[in-house]
Amino acid sequence: MLIKYIESEKLLPHELTDSNQVKNVLQSLSTEKILKNAVVVDRDTNLILDGHHRYAALKKLWVKYIPTIPVDYHSDNIVLGFWKEWFTDTKSDIISKAKSGFLYPIKTTKHSFNMSTEINLDL
């Protein structure tokens, strides 16, 4: 998977964050000096699919370029689910609402990534 650094202001969150969780990420970054996972984003819209708390913590640290893994959100390899059963929005609904500034409550969406992380080095 390719890591792409995207300007923080160009990323599009769709969920609110928990300030305690953001503090935990900040503490981990301060202690370990390592971001263990890049933020997963839709390659076309920069919608954040996974990593809202990492994104929020990095913004608090004034990091201008966020390490991301761009993916095709509309691919069948990315499955949209919800932590709350009564939500039934589609991927397109989520993108539209995020673009309009609407943020879902914390832990509303659940994205599953059915993708291989194997890298063929062909040595």
C-alpha positions in Angstrom: 0.0 0.0 0.0 1.2 3.4 -0.9 1.5 6.1 1.8 0.5 9.5 0.6 1.0 12.7 2.6 -2.0 14.9 2.3 -2.4 18.4 3.6 -4.4 18.2 6.9 -6.9 20.9 5.7 -7.7 18.8 2.6 -8.9 15.8 4.6 -12.6 15.3 5.2 -13.7 13.9 8.5 -17.3 12.5 8.8 -17.4 11.7 12.5 -16.9 13.6 15.8 -14.0 12.5 18.0 -13.8 11.8 21.7 -11.4 14.3 23.4 -10.2 11.6 25.8 -9.2 9.3 22.9 -7.5 12.2 21.2 -5.5 12.8 24.4 -4.6 9.1 24.4 -3.3 9.3 20.9 -1.3 12.5 21.7 0.2 10.8 24.7 1.2 7.7 22.7 2.8 10.0 20.0 4.7 11.9 22.7 5.9 8.7 24.3 6.6 6.5 21.4 7.3 9.1 18.7 5.7 6.7 16.2 2.4 6.8 14.3 1.5 3.2 14.1 -1.1 3.4 11.4 -1.7 5.9 8.6 -5.2 7.5 8.2 -7.2 5.6 5.6 -9.0 8.0 3.2 -11.1 7.8 0.0 -8.7 8.5 -2.9 -11.2 10.7 -4.7 -12.7 12.9 -1.9 -10.1 12.6 1.0 -13.0 11.4 3.2 -11.5 9.8 6.4 -12.6 6.2 6.6 -10.4 5.1 9.5 -8.3 7.3 11.8 -10.4 10.3 13.0 -8.6 10.3 16.4 -5.2 10.1 14.8 -6.1 12.9 12.4 -7.4 15.1 15.3 -4.2 14.4 17.3 -1.9 15.2 14.4 -3.8 18.5 13.8 -3.4 19.4 17.4 0.4 18.9 16.9 0.2 21.3 13.9 1.3 18.5 11.5 0.7 20.0 8.1 0.9 16.8 6.0 -0.9 13.7 7.3 0.3 10.2 6.3 -2.7 8.5 4.6 -3.5 5.3 2.7 -5.8 6.3 -0.2 -8.3 3.7 -1.2 -11.3 3.4 -3.5 -14.2 3.9 -1.2 -16.7 2.6 -3.7 -14.8 -0.7 -4.1 -16.5 -3.9 -2.9 -13.4 -4.4 -0.8 -14.5 -1.7 1.6 -17.6 -2.6 3.5 -19.7 0.0 5.3 -21.3 -1.0 8.5 -22.7 0.9 11.5 -22.1 0.5 15.2 -25.7 1.6 15.7 -28.2 -0.6 13.9 -30.7 2.1 13.0 -28.2 4.0 10.7 -28.7 3.1 7.1 -26.8 5.8 5.1 -24.9 4.8 2.0 -21.3 5.6 1.2 -22.6 8.4 -1.1 -24.7 9.8 1.8 -21.7 9.9 4.1 -19.6 11.7 1.5 -22.4 14.2 0.8 -23.0 14.9 4.4 -19.3 15.3 5.2 -18.9 17.8 2.3 -21.8 19.8 3.8 -20.0 19.9 7.2 -22.3 17.4 8.9 -20.4 15.1 11.3 -21.9 11.9 12.6 -21.7 11.1 16.3 -18.6 9.3 17.6 -18.3 5.7 16.4 -21.3 5.7 14.1 -19.7 4.1 11.0 -17.7 1.0 10.9 -15.6 0.4 7.8 -14.2 -3.1 7.1 -11.2 -3.4 4.7 -11.1 -6.7 2.8 -7.8 -5.9 1.2 -4.5 -7.7 1.3 -1.5 -6.0 2.7 0.9 -8.4 1.0 3.7 -6.7 -1.0 5.3 -8.6 -3.8 8.9 -7.5 -3.9 9.8 -9.6 -6.9 13.5 -9.8 -6.0 
